[in-house]
């Protein structure tokens, strides 16, 4: 079994996350600031280079004001 970070589902997850950020009207830098992280953190997450854990995902979902459960169902 290959690592899930390289799976099609994770690719979809990253794309949906980037789309949700754009729809919410935030730049990567703005989200990063709210997380207390560098902009490169958000860039790496959205490109699939860095994997998010559940808690990190929930923090981003709160910032973007998205329903985490509905978001996951899209995958």
Secondary structure as a PSIPRED ss2 file (coil, helix, strand):
# PSIPRED VFORMAT (PSIPRED V4.0)

   1 X C   1.000  0.000  0.000
   2 X C   1.000  0.000  0.000
   3 X C   1.000  0.000  0.000
   4 X H   0.000  1.000  0.000
   5 X H   0.000  1.000  0.000
   6 X H   0.000  1.000  0.000
   7 X C   1.000  0.000  0.000
   8 X H   0.000  1.000  0.000
   9 X H   0.000  1.000  0.000
  10 X H   0.000  1.000  0.000
  11 X H   0.000  1.000  0.000
  12 X H   0.000  1.000  0.000
  13 X H   0.000  1.000  0.000
  14 X H   0.000  1.000  0.000
  15 X H   0.000  1.000  0.000
  16 X H   0.000  1.000  0.000
  17 X H   0.000  1.000  0.000
  18 X H   0.000  1.000  0.000
  19 X H   0.000  1.000  0.000
  20 X H   0.000  1.000  0.000
  21 X H   0.000  1.000  0.000
  22 X H   0.000  1.000  0.000
  23 X H   0.000  1.000  0.000
  24 X C   1.000  0.000  0.000
  25 X C   1.000  0.000  0.000
  26 X C   1.000  0.000  0.000
  27 X C   1.000  0.000  0.000
  28 X H   0.000  1.000  0.000
  29 X H   0.000  1.000  0.000
  30 X H   0.000  1.000  0.000
  31 X H   0.000  1.000  0.000
  32 X H   0.000  1.000  0.000
  33 X H   0.000  1.000  0.000
  34 X H   0.000  1.000  0.000
  35 X H   0.000  1.000  0.000
  36 X C   1.000  0.000  0.000
  37 X C   1.000  0.000  0.000
  38 X C   1.000  0.000  0.000
  39 X H   0.000  1.000  0.000
  40 X H   0.000  1.000  0.000
  41 X H   0.000  1.000  0.000
  42 X H   0.000  1.000  0.000
  43 X H   0.000  1.000  0.000
  44 X H   0.000  1.000  0.000
  45 X H   0.000  1.000  0.000
  46 X H   0.000  1.000  0.000
  47 X H   0.000  1.000  0.000
  48 X C   1.000  0.000  0.000
  49 X C   1.000  0.000  0.000
  50 X C   1.000  0.000  0.000
  51 X C   1.000  0.000  0.000
  52 X C   1.000  0.000  0.000
  53 X C   1.000  0.000  0.000
  54 X H   0.000  1.000  0.000
  55 X H   0.000  1.000  0.000
  56 X H   0.000  1.000  0.000
  57 X H   0.000  1.000  0.000
  58 X H   0.000  1.000  0.000
  59 X H   0.000  1.000  0.000
  60 X H   0.000  1.000  0.000
  61 X H   0.000  1.000  0.000
  62 X H   0.000  1.000  0.000
  63 X H   0.000  1.000  0.000
  64 X H   0.000  1.000  0.000
  65 X C   1.000  0.000  0.000
  66 X C   1.000  0.000  0.000
  67 X C   1.000  0.000  0.000
  68 X H   0.000  1.000  0.000
  69 X H   0.000  1.000  0.000
  70 X H   0.000  1.000  0.000
  71 X H   0.000  1.000  0.000
  72 X H   0.000  1.000  0.000
  73 X H   0.000  1.000  0.000
  74 X C   1.000  0.000  0.000
  75 X C   1.000  0.000  0.000
